[in-house]
Amino acid sequence: MEREVRERLERKHKDDVRYSKEFSVFVGNLPSELDQYGLRGISKKASNVCDVQISMTRTRKSRFAFIRFHKEEDAVRVLNCYMVLL
């Protein structure tokens, strides 16, 4: 029993370390037609995407997203590629 608990804690710690090394990019004022799959597709053209999370402001007037990448270089590549859109 103790061994199982110890192994679970070690796996959880490894997962926490893995997530702490990911890099996020904030994207604001998303159009209502764009969903997470569309945003992921646009971002994947420039680099490898780990995760996409879309949310709304409290007033529900605008939407924003966080795009997570495994490497800092991937996040920078997306920013450099799409900076013209800003």
Secondary structure as UniProt FT lines:
FT   HELIX           2..20
FT   STRAND          23..30
FT   TURN            32..33
FT   HELIX           36..44
FT   TURN            45..46
FT   STRAND          51..56
FT   TURN            58..59
FT   STRAND          63..69
FT   HELIX           72..82
FT   HELIX           83..85
//
